[in-house]
Amino acid sequence: MASSGLQLFGFVLAAAGLAAVVTATGMVEWSTYESNSALQEIFEGLWVKCSILGGTRMTCETRESFIELPWDIQVTRAVLTSSIFLSSLAVLVSIGGMKCTRFMDDKDQTKRFMALAGGVMFMISGLLELIVTSWYVGILIEAYKVAHPLDRYEFGSAVFVSWAGSILSLVGGSFLTCRRCTGT
């Protein structure tokens, strides 16, 4: 019974990680650029770029052309989208393999393998998210180093949400793959 509870806890953590990464992927604040000389603030997301001119009016434009995007945003988009797809697949596989579900009750070995496979998929997804988010932050830090002293580059709240989601996916996946949870 305790292993079923740990398995369910891991699944909830991993599903929360998936929700966090989906949220972060859609957020506008991946990076913030503030120019004190022009009184302009720019928020860049993976899908939208918004700017505030003079602190009063915000305008946003959707990034429609994939080819015209900077390569760092193209890579981040692609990896996070792939990670979301892998986590979604892991949700389906894990549900079938958890002890608290009645799916394939007569095939215990297959059920354990499904829980293990779902946990590994969550862990791979979390690792991809962690790597691409940290890589994106590294690029922002490099841009900050070469920026004008009056200009300011910062990473936005979406970075922290993505990091949190990746950690939740990694921890949740590890609970799903642990030996005590799978009963081996």
N, CA and C atoms as an extended XYZ file, in Angstrom:
552
Properties=species:S:1:pos:R:3:atomname:S:1:resname:S:1:resid:I:1 pbc="F F F"
N         0.819       -1.204        0.000 N   MET     1
C         0.000        0.000        0.000 CA  MET     1
C         0.857        1.259        0.000 C   MET     1
N         1.942        1.238        0.752 N   ALA     2
C         2.804        2.415        0.807 CA  ALA     2
C         3.449        2.672       -0.548 C   ALA     2
N         3.836        1.594       -1.254 N   SER     3
C         4.463        1.789       -2.551 CA  SER     3
C         3.472        2.370       -3.562 C   SER     3
N         2.196        2.018       -3.433 N   SER     4
C         1.174        2.588       -4.300 CA  SER     4
C         1.034        4.085       -4.026 C   SER     4
N         1.135        4.474       -2.769 N   GLY     5
C         1.066        5.888       -2.403 CA  GLY     5
C         2.261        6.665       -2.924 C   GLY     5
N         3.453        6.059       -2.838 N   LEU     6
C         4.642        6.722       -3.369 CA  LEU     6
C         4.561        6.870       -4.886 C   LEU     6
N         4.030        5.846       -5.521 N   GLN     7
C         3.866        5.885       -6.966 CA  GLN     7
C         2.889        6.995       -7.369 C   GLN     7
N         1.796        7.091       -6.657 N   LEU     8
C         0.812        8.130       -6.925 CA  LEU     8
C         1.401        9.516       -6.656 C   LEU     8
N         2.189        9.646       -5.589 N   PHE     9
C         2.857       10.910       -5.279 CA  PHE     9
C         3.803       11.312       -6.409 C   PHE     9
N         4.567       10.359       -6.907 N   GLY    10
C         5.467       10.627       -8.025 CA  GLY    10
C         4.714       11.047       -9.272 C   GLY    10
N         3.592       10.401       -9.526 N   PHE    11
C         2.788       10.754      -10.690 CA  PHE    11
C         2.244       12.171      -10.575 C   PHE    11
N         1.771       12.531       -9.390 N   VAL    12
C         1.239       13.879       -9.182 CA  VAL    12
C         2.343       14.921       -9.354 C   VAL    12
N         3.533       14.643       -8.815 N   LEU    13
C         4.657       15.569       -8.989 CA  LEU    13
C         5.010       15.740      -10.465 C   LEU    13
N         5.100       14.629      -11.180 N   ALA    14
C         5.464       14.688      -12.595 CA  ALA    14
C         4.391       15.395      -13.416 C   ALA    14
N         3.124       15.146      -13.097 N   ALA    15
C         2.039       15.829      -13.806 CA  ALA    15
C         2.064       17.331      -13.500 C   ALA    15
N         2.396       17.703      -12.270 N   ALA    16
C         2.546       19.125      -11.934 CA  ALA    16
C         3.717       19.730      -12.701 C   ALA    16
N         4.782       18.957      -12.881 N   GLY    17
C         5.914       19.417      -13.682 CA  GLY    17
C         5.510       19.656      -15.125 C   GLY    17
N         4.705       18.757      -15.669 N   LEU    18
C         4.205       18.934      -17.035 CA  LEU    18
C         3.377       20.211      -17.128 C   LEU    18
N         2.492       20.431      -16.166 N   ALA    19
C         1.661       21.638      -16.168 CA  ALA    19
C         2.518       22.903      -16.080 C   ALA    19
N         3.567       22.861      -15.270 N   ALA    20
C         4.449       24.020      -15.132 CA  ALA    20
C         5.187       24.318      -16.428 C   ALA    20
N         5.658       23.290      -17.105 N   VAL    21
C         6.396       23.508      -18.354 CA  VAL    21
C         5.472       23.981      -19.467 C   VAL    21
N         4.254       23.464      -19.519 N   VAL    22
C         3.282       23.957      -20.495 CA  VAL    22
C         3.007       25.443      -20.238 C   VAL    22
N         2.850       25.799      -18.972 N   THR    23
C         2.629       27.198      -18.605 CA  THR    23
C         3.824       28.062      -18.987 C   THR    23
N         5.034       27.601      -18.661 N   ALA    24
C         6.242       28.372      -18.966 CA  ALA    24
C         6.431       28.550      -20.467 C   ALA    24
N         6.115       27.531      -21.233 N   THR    25
C         6.279       27.611      -22.681 CA  THR    25
C         5.374       28.682      -23.280 C   THR    25
N         4.214       28.873      -22.719 N   GLY    26
C         3.289       29.878      -23.224 CA  GLY    26
C         3.474       31.265      -22.648 C   GLY    26
N         4.301       31.406      -21.617 N   MET    27
C         4.478       32.710      -20.974 CA  MET    27
C         5.264       33.683      -21.850 C   MET    27
N         5.031       34.972      -21.635 N   VAL    28
C         5.693       36.023      -22.406 CA  VAL    28
C         7.050       36.391      -21.805 C   VAL    28
N         7.250       36.208      -20.543 N   GLU    29
C         8.435       36.727      -19.864 CA  GLU    29
C         9.570       35.711      -19.765 C   GLU    29
N        10.137       35.304      -20.901 N   TRP    30
C        11.344       34.484      -20.882 CA  TRP    30
C        12.560       35.360      -20.675 C   TRP    30
N        12.549       36.533      -21.281 N   SER    31
C        13.631       37.491      -21.050 CA  SER    31
C        13.048       38.896      -21.038 C   SER    31
N        13.746       39.766      -20.320 N   THR    32
C        13.337       41.158      -20.217 CA  THR    32
C        14.523       42.034      -20.580 C   THR    32
N        14.279       43.005      -21.426 N   TYR    33
C        15.306       43.964      -21.822 CA  TYR    33
C        14.769       45.345      -21.488 C   TYR    33
N        15.536       46.096      -20.742 N   GLU    34
C        15.110       47.442      -20.371 CA  GLU    34
C        16.178       48.439      -20.782 C   GLU    34
N        15.763       49.403      -21.584 N   SER    35
C        16.671       50.449      -22.039 CA  SER    35
C        16.310       51.744      -21.337 C   SER    35
N        17.182       52.203      -20.460 N   ASN    36
C        16.919       53.448      -19.746 CA  ASN    36
C        17.049       54.656      -20.653 C   ASN    36
N        17.884       54.545      -21.700 N   SER    37
C        18.064       55.674      -22.602 CA  SER    37
C        16.824       55.912      -23.467 C   SER    37
N        16.125       54.873      -23.853 N   ALA    38
C        14.943       55.016      -24.707 CA  ALA    38
C        13.644       54.861      -23.936 C   ALA    38
N        13.719       54.629      -22.628 N   LEU    39
C        12.540       54.394      -21.791 CA  LEU    39
C        11.651       53.301      -22.386 C   LEU    39
N        12.284       52.212      -22.725 N   GLN    40
C        11.580       51.107      -23.358 CA  GLN    40
C        11.877       49.814      -22.599 C   GLN    40
N        10.839       48.992      -22.460 N   GLU    41
C        10.987       47.688      -21.835 CA  GLU    41
C        10.407       46.644      -22.783 C   GLU    41
N        11.186       45.584      -23.045 N   ILE    42
C        10.775       44.548      -23.981 CA  ILE    42
C        10.728       43.211      -23.251 C   ILE    42
N         9.613       42.515      -23.382 N   PHE    43
C         9.443       41.176      -22.839 CA  PHE    43
C         9.432       40.208      -24.010 C   PHE    43
N        10.315       39.235      -23.963 N   GLU    44
C        10.356       38.256      -25.039 CA  GLU    44
C         9.939       36.895      -24.528 C   GLU    44
N         8.987       36.311      -25.215 N   GLY    45
C         8.594       34.944      -24.952 CA  GLY    45
C         8.984       34.079      -26.138 C   GLY    45
N         8.618       32.827      -26.074 N   LEU    46
C         8.930       31.932      -27.179 CA  LEU    46
C         7.967       32.127      -28.340 C   LEU    46
N         6.790       32.666      -28.071 N   TRP    47
C         5.758       32.791      -29.088 CA  TRP    47
C         5.356       34.240      -29.343 C   TRP    47
N         5.618       35.141      -28.373 N   VAL    48
C         5.171       36.523      -28.455 CA  VAL    48
C         6.281       37.439      -27.964 C   VAL    48
N         6.353       38.629      -28.558 N   LYS    49
C         7.290       39.661      -28.109 CA  LYS    49
C         6.480       40.918      -27.813 C   LYS    49
N         6.592       41.438      -26.584 N   CYS    50
C         5.834       42.612      -26.179 CA  CYS    50
C         6.793       43.732      -25.792 C   CYS    50
N         6.365       44.965      -26.017 N   SER    51
C         7.185       46.112      -25.625 CA  SER    51
C         6.307       47.176      -24.992 C   SER    51
N         6.908       47.844      -24.018 N   ILE    52
C         6.250       48.961      -23.348 CA  ILE    52
C         7.104       50.186      -23.629 C   ILE    52
N         6.516       51.162      -24.259 N   LEU    53
C         7.233       52.371      -24.615 CA  LEU    53
C         6.780       53.500      -23.693 C   LEU    53
N         7.720       54.079      -22.970 N   GLY    54
C         7.408       55.189      -22.078 CA  GLY    54
C         6.619       54.790      -20.849 C   GLY    54
N         6.503       53.520      -20.573 N   GLY    55
C         5.807       53.044      -19.378 CA  GLY    55
C         4.293       53.134      -19.438 C   GLY    55
N         3.731       53.422      -20.619 N   THR    56
C         2.277       53.590      -20.683 CA  THR    56
C         1.567       52.584      -21.577 C   THR    56
N         2.095       52.327      -22.746 N   ARG    57
C         1.376       51.527      -23.731 CA  ARG    57
C         2.137       50.254      -24.063 C   ARG    57
N         1.453       49.130      -23.971 N   MET    58
C         2.080       47.843      -24.296 CA  MET    58
C         1.564       47.353      -25.638 C   MET    58
N         2.490       46.957      -26.497 N   THR    59
C         2.126       46.354      -27.774 CA  THR    59
C         2.801       44.991      -27.879 C   THR    59
N         2.071       44.047      -28.424 N   CYS    60
C         2.596       42.688      -28.555 CA  CYS    60
C         2.471       42.235      -30.005 C   CYS    60
N         3.455       41.463      -30.427 N   GLU    61
C         3.401       40.871      -31.762 CA  GLU    61
C         3.699       39.384      -31.647 C   GLU    61
N         2.911       38.605      -32.374 N   THR    62
C         3.093       37.161      -32.377 CA  THR    62
C         4.217       36.812      -33.329 C   THR    62
N         5.048       35.902      -32.898 N   ARG    63
C         6.149       35.424      -33.745 CA  ARG    63
C         5.616       34.291      -34.605 C   ARG    63
N         5.263       34.645      -35.814 N   GLU    64
C         4.602       33.674      -36.684 CA  GLU    64
C         5.563       32.872      -37.544 C   GLU    64
N         6.607       33.486      -38.039 N   SER    65
C         7.526       32.801      -38.932 CA  SER    65
C         8.621       32.107      -38.132 C   SER    65
N         8.678       30.815      -38.255 N   PHE    66
C         9.697       30.041      -37.526 CA  PHE    66
C        11.097       30.323      -38.060 C   PHE    66
N        11.205       30.584      -39.345 N   ILE    67
C        12.507       30.783      -39.982 CA  ILE    67
C        13.140       32.114      -39.569 C   ILE    67
N        12.323       33.136      -39.335 N   GLU    68
C        12.842       34.448      -38.982 CA  GLU    68
C        13.241       34.576      -37.522 C   GLU    68
N        12.933       33.583      -36.717 N   LEU    69
C        13.255       33.646      -35.288 CA  LEU    69
C        14.750       33.496      -35.049 C   LEU    69
N        15.250       34.077      -33.958 N   PRO    70
C        16.633       33.801      -33.571 CA  PRO    70
C        16.791       32.309      -33.275 C   PRO    70
N        17.955       31.764      -33.526 N   TRP    71
C        18.174       30.320      -33.395 CA  TRP    71
C        17.994       29.833      -31.963 C   TRP    71
N        18.301       30.671      -30.961 N   ASP    72
C        18.130       30.225      -29.579 CA  ASP    72
C        16.658       30.018      -29.234 C   ASP    72
N        15.790       30.848      -29.778 N   ILE    73
C        14.356       30.672      -29.533 CA  ILE    73
C        13.830       29.479      -30.325 C   ILE    73
N        14.340       29.260      -31.530 N   GLN    74
C        13.927       28.090      -32.308 CA  GLN    74
C        14.254       26.798      -31.569 C   GLN    74
N        15.474       26.713      -31.044 N   VAL    75
C        15.900       25.499      -30.335 CA  VAL    75
C        15.095       25.321      -29.054 C   VAL    75
N        14.915       26.395      -28.303 N   THR    76
C        14.163       26.306      -27.050 CA  THR    76
C        12.725       25.884      -27.314 C   THR    76
N        12.108       26.464      -28.322 N   ARG    77
C        10.751       26.070      -28.697 CA  ARG    77
C        10.674       24.588      -29.043 C   ARG    77
N        11.579       24.148      -29.891 N   ALA    78
C        11.550       22.759      -30.356 CA  ALA    78
C        11.762       21.772      -29.214 C   ALA    78
N        12.728       22.046      -28.362 N   VAL    79
C        13.017       21.112      -27.265 CA  VAL    79
C        11.879       21.096      -26.249 C   VAL    79
N        11.348       22.262      -25.891 N   LEU    80
C        10.245       22.283      -24.922 CA  LEU    80
C         8.984       21.638      -25.485 C   LEU    80
N         8.708       21.850      -26.756 N   THR    81
C         7.542       21.205      -27.371 CA  THR    81
C         7.717       19.684      -27.397 C   THR    81
N         8.917       19.229      -27.723 N   SER    82
C         9.197       17.784      -27.699 CA  SER    82
C         9.078       17.231      -26.287 C   SER    82
N         9.554       17.987      -25.330 N   SER    83
C         9.481       17.562      -23.934 CA  SER    83
C         8.035       17.471      -23.453 C   SER    83
N         7.220       18.417      -23.866 N   ILE    84
C         5.795       18.380      -23.490 CA  ILE    84
C         5.125       17.157      -24.114 C   ILE    84
N         5.455       16.866      -25.355 N   PHE    85
C         4.899       15.681      -26.014 CA  PHE    85
C         5.328       14.405      -25.281 C   PHE    85
N         6.613       14.318      -24.912 N   LEU    86
C         7.113       13.143      -24.209 CA  LEU    86
C         6.464       12.999      -22.835 C   LEU    86
N         6.290       14.112      -22.132 N   SER    87
C         5.625       14.060      -20.821 CA  SER    87
C         4.168       13.657      -20.949 C   SER    87
N         3.495       14.129      -21.983 N   SER    88
C         2.098       13.741      -22.200 CA  SER    88
C         1.985       12.247      -22.466 C   SER    88
N         2.919       11.722      -23.241 N   LEU    89
C         2.959       10.284      -23.485 CA  LEU    89
C         3.265        9.527      -22.188 C   LEU    89
N         4.140       10.089      -21.369 N   ALA    90
C         4.481        9.474      -20.084 CA  ALA    90
C         3.283        9.428      -19.145 C   ALA    90
N         2.427       10.435      -19.209 N   VAL    91
C         1.205       10.428      -18.395 CA  VAL    91
C         0.352        9.223      -18.762 C   VAL    91
N         0.162        8.995      -20.052 N   LEU    92
C        -0.674        7.874      -20.489 CA  LEU    92
C        -0.068        6.527      -20.108 C   LEU    92
N         1.237        6.402      -20.296 N   VAL    93
C         1.898        5.133      -19.971 CA  VAL    93
C         1.887        4.895      -18.461 C   VAL    93
N         2.147        5.940      -17.687 N   SER    94
C         2.211        5.803      -16.230 CA  SER    94
C         0.861        5.456      -15.619 C   SER    94
N        -0.194        6.037      -16.144 N   ILE    95
C        -1.526        5.733      -15.617 CA  ILE    95
C        -1.814        4.250      -15.744 C   ILE    95
N        -1.465        3.667      -16.873 N   GLY    96
C        -1.695        2.233      -17.060 CA  GLY    96
C        -0.817        1.376      -16.175 C   GLY    96
N         0.346        1.873      -15.783 N   GLY    97
C         1.271        1.062      -15.008 CA  GLY    97
C         1.208        1.236      -13.506 C   GLY    97
N         0.456        2.208      -13.023 N   MET    98
C         0.419        2.423      -11.572 CA  MET    98
C        -0.425        1.368      -10.872 C   MET    98
N        -0.029        1.056       -9.650 N   LYS    99
C        -0.713        0.012       -8.887 CA  LYS    99
C        -2.144        0.392       -8.521 C   LYS    99
N        -2.432        1.673       -8.438 N   CYS   100
C        -3.761        2.106       -8.017 CA  CYS   100
C        -4.790        2.049       -9.142 C   CYS   100
N        -4.369        1.715      -10.360 N   THR   101
C        -5.329        1.573      -11.460 CA  THR   101
C        -5.624        0.094      -11.687 C   THR   101
N        -6.752       -0.190      -12.286 N   ARG   102
C        -7.160       -1.575      -12.530 CA  ARG   102
C        -6.800       -2.052      -13.931 C   ARG   102
N        -6.131       -1.235      -14.670 N   PHE   103
C        -5.737       -1.599      -16.031 CA  PHE   103
C        -4.695       -2.710      -15.970 C   PHE   103
N        -4.903       -3.794      -16.658 N   MET   104
C        -4.005       -4.954      -16.728 CA  MET   104
C        -3.619       -5.493      -15.348 C   MET   104
N        -4.589       -5.674      -14.479 N   ASP   105
C        -4.322       -6.204      -13.141 CA  ASP   105
C        -3.746       -7.611      -13.178 C   ASP   105
N        -4.087       -8.384      -14.184 N   ASP   106
C        -3.623       -9.759      -14.258 CA  ASP   106
C        -2.200       -9.877      -14.813 C   ASP   106
N        -1.643       -8.806      -15.335 N   LYS   107
C        -0.290       -8.824      -15.901 CA  LYS   107
C         0.608       -7.905      -15.066 C   LYS   107
N         1.037       -8.411      -13.930 N   ASP   108
C         1.796       -7.599      -12.969 CA  ASP   108
C         3.142       -7.144      -13.531 C   ASP   108
N         3.832       -8.019      -14.244 N   GLN   109
C         5.150       -7.673      -14.793 CA  GLN   109
C         5.039       -6.551      -15.827 C   GLN   109
N         4.038       -6.625      -16.692 N   THR   110
C         3.826       -5.591      -17.703 CA  THR   110
C         3.449       -4.266      -17.052 C   THR   110
N         2.646       -4.338      -16.012 N   LYS   111
C         2.226       -3.143      -15.287 CA  LYS   111
C         3.435       -2.442      -14.654 C   LYS   111
N         4.327       -3.218      -14.051 N   ARG   112
C         5.550       -2.650      -13.461 CA  ARG   112
C         6.432       -2.008      -14.525 C   ARG   112
N         6.550       -2.672      -15.673 N   PHE   113
C         7.357       -2.126      -16.758 CA  PHE   113
C         6.765       -0.818      -17.278 C   PHE   113
N         5.433       -0.733      -17.359 N   MET   114
C         4.799        0.500      -17.815 CA  MET   114
C         5.057        1.652      -16.851 C   MET   114
N         4.980        1.388      -15.552 N   ALA   115
C         5.272        2.435      -14.558 CA  ALA   115
C         6.725        2.875      -14.677 C   ALA   115
N         7.619        1.904      -14.852 N   LEU   116
C         9.042        2.213      -15.014 CA  LEU   116
C         9.278        3.031      -16.286 C   LEU   116
N         8.657        2.625      -17.386 N   ALA   117
C         8.828        3.342      -18.657 CA  ALA   117
C         8.278        4.760      -18.562 C   ALA   117
N         7.129        4.930      -17.925 N   GLY   118
C         6.565        6.271      -17.738 CA  GLY   118
C         7.470        7.143      -16.894 C   GLY   118
N         8.038        6.572      -15.833 N   GLY   119
C         8.961        7.329      -14.990 CA  GLY   119
C        10.215        7.742      -15.733 C   GLY   119
N        10.751        6.839      -16.539 N   VAL   120
C        11.949        7.165      -17.332 CA  VAL   120
C        11.624        8.264      -18.342 C   VAL   120
N        10.450        8.192      -18.970 N   MET   121
C        10.069        9.243      -19.922 CA  MET   121
C         9.932       10.594      -19.223 C   MET   121
N         9.352       10.595      -18.012 N   PHE   122
C         9.260       11.846      -17.241 CA  PHE   122
C        10.659       12.382      -16.906 C   PHE   122
N        11.565       11.489      -16.544 N   MET   123
C        12.915       11.921      -16.201 CA  MET   123
C        13.657       12.471      -17.417 C   MET   123
N        13.516       11.831      -18.559 N   ILE   124
C        14.148       12.337      -19.786 CA  ILE   124
C        13.565       13.705      -20.140 C   ILE   124
N        12.269       13.818      -20.030 N   SER   125
C        11.604       15.085      -20.322 CA  SER   125
C        12.087       16.190      -19.378 C   SER   125
N        12.164       15.887      -18.090 N   GLY   126
C        12.642       16.867      -17.118 CA  GLY   126
C        14.077       17.268      -17.376 C   GLY   126
N        14.896       16.317      -17.771 N   LEU   127
C        16.297       16.617      -18.077 CA  LEU   127
C        16.406       17.511      -19.316 C   LEU   127
N        15.619       17.233      -20.337 N   LEU   128
C        15.600       18.092      -21.522 CA  LEU   128
C        15.185       19.518      -21.171 C   LEU   128
N        14.153       19.637      -20.347 N   GLU   129
C        13.673       20.957      -19.931 CA  GLU   129
C        14.740       21.713      -19.159 C   GLU   129
N        15.384       21.020      -18.242 N   LEU   130
C        16.424       21.645      -17.416 CA  LEU   130
C        17.596       22.106      -18.278 C   LEU   130
N        18.018       21.276      -19.201 N   ILE   131
C        19.159       21.614      -20.060 CA  ILE   131
C        18.835       22.806      -20.957 C   ILE   131
N        17.691       22.791      -21.640 N   VAL   132
C        17.393       23.866      -22.587 CA  VAL   132
C        17.109       25.181      -21.866 C   VAL   132
N        16.496       25.123      -20.703 N   THR   133
C        16.245       26.360      -19.948 CA  THR   133
C        17.551       26.956      -19.445 C   THR   133
N        18.433       26.129      -18.933 N   SER   134
C        19.733       26.616      -18.462 CA  SER   134
C        20.570       27.151      -19.619 C   SER   134
N        20.490       26.503      -20.759 N   TRP   135
C        21.204       26.963      -21.949 CA  TRP   135
C        20.680       28.336      -22.381 C   TRP   135
N        19.369       28.523      -22.369 N   TYR   136
C        18.761       29.802      -22.729 CA  TYR   136
C        19.217       30.900      -21.766 C   TYR   136
N        19.280       30.586      -20.477 N   VAL   137
C        19.757       31.550      -19.486 CA  VAL   137
C        21.217       31.901      -19.747 C   VAL   137
N        22.015       30.927      -20.133 N   GLY   138
C        23.411       31.194      -20.478 CA  GLY   138
C        23.539       32.180      -21.626 C   GLY   138
N        22.669       32.057      -22.611 N   ILE   139
C        22.678       32.991      -23.738 CA  ILE   139
C        22.290       34.396      -23.264 C   ILE   139
N        21.315       34.489      -22.354 N   LEU   140
C        20.930       35.794      -21.814 CA  LEU   140
C        22.065       36.427      -21.011 C   LEU   140
N        22.794       35.611      -20.279 N   ILE   141
C        23.924       36.132      -19.509 CA  ILE   141
C        25.000       36.673      -20.438 C   ILE   141
N        25.250       35.979      -21.543 N   GLU   142
C        26.219       36.475      -22.527 CA  GLU   142
C        25.753       37.789      -23.146 C   GLU   142
N        24.460       37.924      -23.414 N   ALA   143
C        23.930       39.182      -23.968 CA  ALA   143
C        24.076       40.313      -22.952 C   ALA   143
N        23.917       39.991      -21.689 N   TYR   144
C        24.068       40.996      -20.629 CA  TYR   144
C        25.512       41.496      -20.555 C   TYR   144
N        26.455       40.603      -20.767 N   LYS   145
C        27.871       40.978      -20.669 CA  LYS   145
C        28.289       41.985      -21.734 C   LYS   145
N        27.697       41.907      -22.913 N   VAL   146
C        28.082       42.806      -23.994 CA  VAL   146
C        27.127       43.998      -24.147 C   VAL   146
N        26.123       44.105      -23.286 N   ALA   147
C        25.136       45.182      -23.392 CA  ALA   147
C        25.722       46.507      -22.916 C   ALA   147
N        25.096       47.562      -23.345 N   HIS   148
C        25.454       48.916      -22.909 CA  HIS   148
C        25.171       49.033      -21.406 C   HIS   148
N        25.986       49.777      -20.668 N   PRO   149
C        25.781       49.877      -19.215 CA  PRO   149
C        24.410       50.415      -18.794 C   PRO   149
N        23.756       51.198      -19.643 N   LEU   150
C        22.437       51.716      -19.295 CA  LEU   150
C        21.316       50.724      -19.622 C   LEU   150
N        21.630       49.707      -20.393 N   ASP   151
C        20.637       48.702      -20.751 CA  ASP   151
C        20.721       47.529      -19.780 C   ASP   151
N        19.580       46.873      -19.587 N   ARG   152
C        19.545       45.778      -18.617 CA  ARG   152
C        18.827       44.565      -19.219 C   ARG   152
N        19.508       43.429      -19.185 N   TYR   153
C        18.921       42.156      -19.598 CA  TYR   153
C        18.681       41.324      -18.341 C   TYR   153
N        17.511       40.714      -18.262 N   GLU   154
C        17.187       39.811      -17.157 CA  GLU   154
C        16.409       38.633      -17.704 C   GLU   154
N        16.496       37.502      -17.005 N   PHE   155
C        15.611       36.423      -17.402 CA  PHE   155
C        14.334       36.555      -16.594 C   PHE   155
N        13.225       36.243      -17.263 N   GLY   156
C        11.919       36.474      -16.679 CA  GLY   156
C        11.404       35.307      -15.866 C   GLY   156
N        10.178       35.451      -15.428 N   SER   157
C         9.568       34.461      -14.542 CA  SER   157
C         9.345       33.115      -15.224 C   SER   157
N         9.227       33.092      -16.540 N   ALA   158
C         9.024       31.824      -17.250 CA  ALA   158
C        10.209       30.886      -17.070 C   ALA   158
N        11.400       31.447      -16.927 N   VAL   159
C        12.599       30.626      -16.707 CA  VAL   159
C        12.476       29.877      -15.387 C   VAL   159
N        12.037       30.573      -14.347 N   PHE   160
C        11.899       29.942      -13.031 CA  PHE   160
C        10.785       28.899      -13.022 C   PHE   160
N         9.700       29.181      -13.728 N   VAL   161
C         8.604       28.210      -13.830 CA  VAL   161
C         9.087       26.969      -14.576 C   VAL   161
N         9.864       27.162      -15.634 N   SER   162
C        10.396       26.030      -16.393 CA  SER   162
C        11.369       25.209      -15.551 C   SER   162
N        12.241       25.887      -14.820 N   TRP   163
C        13.153       25.159      -13.924 CA  TRP   163
C        12.375       24.346      -12.882 C   TRP   163
N        11.367       24.960      -12.282 N   ALA   164
C        10.559       24.256      -11.278 CA  ALA   164
C         9.864       23.046      -11.901 C   ALA   164
N         9.315       23.232      -13.101 N   GLY   165
C         8.652       22.122      -13.794 CA  GLY   165
C         9.603       20.988      -14.112 C   GLY   165
N        10.820       21.326      -14.501 N   SER   166
C        11.784       20.276      -14.824 CA  SER   166
C        12.189       19.504      -13.574 C   SER   166
N        12.359       20.197      -12.467 N   ILE   167
C        12.702       19.514      -11.205 CA  ILE   167
C        11.545       18.618      -10.764 C   ILE   167
N        10.316       19.107      -10.875 N   LEU   168
C         9.162       18.281      -10.513 CA  LEU   168
C         9.071       17.038      -11.398 C   LEU   168
N         9.336       17.191      -12.685 N   SER   169
C         9.310       16.032      -13.594 CA  SER   169
C        10.392       15.025      -13.238 C   SER   169
N        11.589       15.522      -12.928 N   LEU   170
C        12.687       14.623      -12.555 CA  LEU   170
C        12.383       13.867      -11.258 C   LEU   170
N        11.910       14.577      -10.249 N   VAL   171
C        11.618       13.945       -8.959 CA  VAL   171
C        10.434       12.998       -9.089 C   VAL   171
N         9.377       13.441       -9.782 N   GLY   172
C         8.213       12.566       -9.979 CA  GLY   172
C         8.560       11.316      -10.756 C   GLY   172
N         9.371       11.471      -11.792 N   GLY   173
C         9.809       10.309      -12.567 CA  GLY   173
C        10.647        9.354      -11.746 C   GLY   173
N        11.468        9.895      -10.858 N   SER   174
C        12.288        9.008      -10.023 CA  SER   174
C        11.428        8.233       -9.031 C   SER   174
N        10.350        8.832       -8.544 N   PHE   175
C         9.432        8.082       -7.674 CA  PHE   175
C         8.735        6.971       -8.450 C   PHE   175
N         8.412        7.234       -9.702 N   LEU   176
C         7.765        6.205      -10.510 CA  LEU   176
C         8.711        5.058      -10.860 C   LEU   176
N        10.011        5.345      -10.929 N   THR   177
C        10.966        4.303      -11.308 CA  THR   177
C        11.618        3.604      -10.132 C   THR   177
N        11.395        4.090       -8.932 N   CYS   178
C        12.100        3.476       -7.797 CA  CYS   178
C        11.641        2.026       -7.584 C   CYS   178
N        12.554        1.209       -7.109 N   ARG   179
C        12.278       -0.235       -6.958 CA  ARG   179
C        11.142       -0.510       -5.991 C   ARG   179
N        11.098        0.238       -4.912 N   ARG   180
C        10.080       -0.006       -3.919 CA  ARG   180
C         8.682        0.288       -4.475 C   ARG   180
N         8.600        1.283       -5.393 N   CYS   181
C         7.314        1.644       -5.981 CA  CYS   181
C         6.844        0.596       -6.984 C   CYS   181
N         7.791        0.002       -7.707 N   THR   182
C         7.389       -0.967       -8.734 CA  THR   182
C         7.234       -2.359       -8.165 C   THR   182
N         7.646       -2.558       -6.933 N   GLY   183
C         7.451       -3.848       -6.295 CA  GLY   183
C         8.496       -4.889       -6.624 C   GLY   183
N         9.660       -4.483       -7.174 N   THR   184
C        10.691       -5.457       -7.496 CA  THR   184
C        11.732       -5.502       -6.413 C   THR   184
